[in-house]
Amino acid sequence: MPSFHFPVMLALAACAFFLCRRGGTKISHALVCAGFGFYLADSAVAPSVHTALNSVTGMLGQLG
């Protein structure tokens, strides 16, 4: 079972909500992006994306 980073998920959910409410993003666009994310997570590039995100979050954690 993959591990989920709850704070990252909350931050992304808050960003999606903000963009839908204030940024003019339509719900249909958000659903298409979410679907793309699910397909991307099941592809061969998923480990590379995961590694890159872990590197970025680790770097940001060291700044604070």
Backbone as a printed PyTorch tensor [residue, N CA C, xyz], in Angstrom:
tensor([[[  0.8500,  -1.1860,   0.0000],
         [  0.0000,   0.0000,   0.0000],
         [  0.8900,   1.2410,   0.0000]],

        [[  0.6420,   2.1730,  -0.9270],
         [  1.4830,   3.3670,  -0.9750],
         [  1.2460,   4.2660,   0.2270]],

        [[  2.2920,   4.9550,   0.6220],
         [  2.1520,   5.8770,   1.7430],
         [  1.7000,   7.2400,   1.2110]],

        [[  0.7630,   7.8370,   1.8960],
         [  0.2600,   9.1480,   1.5170],
         [  0.7480,  10.1630,   2.5320]],

        [[  1.1480,  11.2880,   2.0350],
         [  1.5860,  12.3710,   2.8980],
         [  0.3910,  13.2910,   3.1070]],

        [[ -0.2490,  13.1460,   4.2540],
         [ -1.4980,  13.8460,   4.5360],
         [ -1.3600,  15.3650,   4.4380]],

        [[ -0.3040,  15.9890,   4.9950],
         [ -0.1970,  17.4540,   4.8710],
         [ -0.0840,  17.9190,   3.4230]],

        [[  0.6190,  17.1600,   2.5970],
         [  0.7420,  17.5270,   1.1780],
         [ -0.6150,  17.4080,   0.5040]],

        [[ -1.3500,  16.3450,   0.8340],
         [ -2.6780,  16.1690,   0.2570],
         [ -3.6070,  17.3040,   0.6770]],

        [[ -3.5170,  17.7280,   1.9350],
         [ -4.3480,  18.8450,   2.3910],
         [ -3.9830,  20.1440,   1.6830]],

        [[ -2.6940,  20.3740,   1.5030],
         [ -2.2490,  21.5870,   0.8180],
         [ -2.7250,  21.6020,  -0.6330]],

        [[ -2.6220,  20.4630,  -1.3130],
         [ -3.0820,  20.3910,  -2.6990],
         [ -4.6020,  20.5440,  -2.7850]],

        [[ -5.3170,  19.9740,  -1.8300],
         [ -6.7740,  20.1240,  -1.8170],
         [ -7.1560,  21.5830,  -1.5900]],

        [[ -6.4440,  22.2560,  -0.6990],
         [ -6.7170,  23.6710,  -0.4460],
         [ -6.4140,  24.5130,  -1.6860]],

        [[ -5.3290,  24.2050,  -2.3670],
         [ -4.9950,  24.9330,  -3.6040],
         [ -6.0580,  24.7060,  -4.6670]],

        [[ -6.5070,  23.4620,  -4.8190],
         [ -7.5360,  23.1610,  -5.8140],
         [ -8.8330,  23.8960,  -5.4810]],

        [[ -9.2050,  23.9150,  -4.2040],
         [-10.4120,  24.6250,  -3.7840],
         [-10.2900,  26.1210,  -4.0820]],

        [[ -9.1230,  26.6980,  -3.7430],
         [ -8.9020,  28.1200,  -3.9800],
         [ -8.9630,  28.4480,  -5.4700]],

        [[ -8.3390,  27.6050,  -6.2880],
         [ -8.3560,  27.8540,  -7.7290],
         [ -9.7510,  27.7190,  -8.3120]],

        [[-10.5330,  26.7920,  -7.7930],
         [-11.9100,  26.6490,  -8.2750],
         [-12.7660,  27.8380,  -7.8710]],

        [[-12.5470,  28.3560,  -6.6680],
         [-13.3750,  29.4620,  -6.1670],
         [-12.9220,  30.8170,  -6.7110]],

        [[-11.6360,  31.0850,  -6.7070],
         [-11.1390,  32.4230,  -7.0230],
         [-10.3950,  32.5170,  -8.3610]],

        [[ -9.7930,  31.4320,  -8.7900],
         [ -8.9400,  31.4960,  -9.9730],
         [ -9.6430,  31.2330, -11.2850]],

        [[-10.9180,  30.9160, -11.2290],
         [-11.6410,  30.6760, -12.4670],
         [-11.4950,  29.2630, -12.9970]],

        [[-10.8980,  28.3840, -12.2330],
         [-10.7770,  27.0000, -12.6530],
         [-12.1320,  26.3260, -12.5050]],

        [[-12.5360,  25.6130, -13.5160],
         [-13.8160,  24.9250, -13.4670],
         [-13.6310,  23.5600, -12.8080]],

        [[-14.6970,  23.0570, -12.2360],
         [-14.6700,  21.7420, -11.5990],
         [-14.2760,  20.6810, -12.6200]],

        [[-14.7470,  20.7980, -13.8460],
         [-14.4060,  19.8120, -14.8750],
         [-12.9010,  19.7920, -15.1410]],

        [[-12.2670,  20.9560, -15.1300],
         [-10.8210,  21.0160, -15.3310],
         [-10.0860,  20.3330, -14.1770]],

        [[-10.5610,  20.5790, -12.9600],
         [ -9.9350,  19.9570, -11.7990],
         [-10.0860,  18.4380, -11.8490]],

        [[-11.2400,  17.9470, -12.2990],
         [-11.4470,  16.5030, -12.4030],
         [-10.5510,  15.8820, -13.4710]],

        [[-10.3560,  16.5890, -14.5790],
         [ -9.4510,  16.0960, -15.6220],
         [ -8.0260,  16.0180, -15.0800]],

        [[ -7.5920,  17.0390, -14.3470],
         [ -6.2460,  17.0290, -13.7630],
         [ -6.0970,  15.9140, -12.7390]],

        [[ -7.1320,  15.6860, -11.9430],
         [ -7.0850,  14.6010, -10.9630],
         [ -7.0030,  13.2490, -11.6620]],

        [[ -7.7740,  13.0780, -12.7120],
         [ -7.7070,  11.8340, -13.4830],
         [ -6.3330,  11.6200, -14.0930]],

        [[ -5.7490,  12.7020, -14.6240],
         [ -4.3950,  12.6040, -15.1580],
         [ -3.4080,  12.1920, -14.0770]],

        [[ -3.5850,  12.7280, -12.8800],
         [ -2.7010,  12.3670, -11.7730],
         [ -2.8000,  10.8980, -11.4130]],

        [[ -4.0130,  10.3570, -11.4310],
         [ -4.1800,   8.9370, -11.1390],
         [ -3.5290,   8.0740, -12.2030]],

        [[ -3.6780,   8.4500, -13.4730],
         [ -3.0220,   7.6790, -14.5340],
         [ -1.5100,   7.8240, -14.4630]],

        [[ -1.0120,   8.9980, -14.1290],
         [  0.4180,   9.2160, -13.9900],
         [  0.9830,   8.3860, -12.8520]],

        [[  0.2330,   8.2590, -11.7650],
         [  0.6930,   7.4770, -10.6210],
         [  0.8050,   5.9990, -10.9550]],

        [[  0.0750,   5.5510, -11.9610],
         [  0.1060,   4.1430, -12.3420],
         [  1.0740,   3.8750, -13.4880]],

        [[  1.8080,   4.8940, -13.9270],
         [  2.7060,   4.7310, -15.0720],
         [  4.1310,   4.4470, -14.6120]],

        [[  5.0100,   4.2410, -15.5890],
         [  6.4120,   3.9370, -15.2910],
         [  7.1760,   5.1610, -14.7950]],

        [[  6.6650,   6.3630, -15.0380],
         [  7.3500,   7.5860, -14.6260],
         [  7.0450,   7.9470, -13.1710]],

        [[  6.1050,   7.2490, -12.5560],
         [  5.6900,   7.5670, -11.1860],
         [  6.8430,   7.5550, -10.1780]],

        [[  7.7600,   6.5690, -10.1980],
         [  8.8640,   6.6110,  -9.2310],
         [  9.7490,   7.8500,  -9.3850]],

        [[  9.9570,   8.3000, -10.6180],
         [ 10.7700,   9.5000, -10.8410],
         [ 10.0780,  10.7390, -10.2930]],

        [[  8.7710,  10.8360, -10.4990],
         [  8.0090,  11.9700,  -9.9760],
         [  8.0340,  11.9460,  -8.4550]],

        [[  7.8790,  10.7710,  -7.8750],
         [  7.8910,  10.6270,  -6.4170],
         [  9.2420,  11.0440,  -5.8450]],

        [[ 10.3210,  10.6160,  -6.4750],
         [ 11.6620,  10.9750,  -6.0230],
         [ 11.8890,  12.4840,  -6.1200]],

        [[ 11.4410,  13.0820,  -7.2200],
         [ 11.6150,  14.5280,  -7.3950],
         [ 10.8280,  15.3070,  -6.3440]],

        [[  9.5980,  14.8890,  -6.0730],
         [  8.8040,  15.5740,  -5.0630],
         [  9.4010,  15.4140,  -3.6710]],

        [[  9.9300,  14.2310,  -3.3720],
         [ 10.5910,  14.0340,  -2.0750],
         [ 11.8270,  14.9210,  -1.9510]],

        [[ 12.5620,  15.0840,  -3.0270],
         [ 13.7430,  15.9550,  -3.0020],
         [ 13.3630,  17.4090,  -2.7470]],

        [[ 12.3190,  17.8550,  -3.4370],
         [ 11.8740,  19.2490,  -3.2770],
         [ 11.3590,  19.4880,  -1.8600]],

        [[ 10.5340,  18.5670,  -1.3500],
         [ 10.0080,  18.7720,  -0.0090],
         [ 11.1040,  18.6700,   1.0440]],

        [[ 12.0940,  17.8200,   0.8150],
         [ 13.2260,  17.7520,   1.7330],
         [ 14.0360,  19.0450,   1.7310]],

        [[ 14.2120,  19.5970,   0.5580],
         [ 14.9580,  20.8600,   0.4330],
         [ 14.1880,  21.9990,   1.1100]],

        [[ 12.8740,  22.0200,   0.9160],
         [ 12.0650,  23.0580,   1.5600],
         [ 12.0440,  22.8860,   3.0770]],

        [[ 12.0840,  21.6460,   3.5380],
         [ 12.1200,  21.3790,   4.9830],
         [ 13.4070,  21.8660,   5.6230]],

        [[ 14.4960,  21.8400,   4.8760],
         [ 15.7800,  22.2960,   5.4260],
         [ 15.8530,  23.8150,   5.4620]],

        [[ 15.0600,  24.4980,   4.6580],
         [ 15.0830,  25.9580,   4.6620],
         [ 14.4450,  26.5320,   5.9230]],

        [[ 13.4380,  25.8590,   6.4380],
         [ 12.6900,  26.3950,   7.5660],
         [ 13.1790,  25.9860,   8.8830]]])
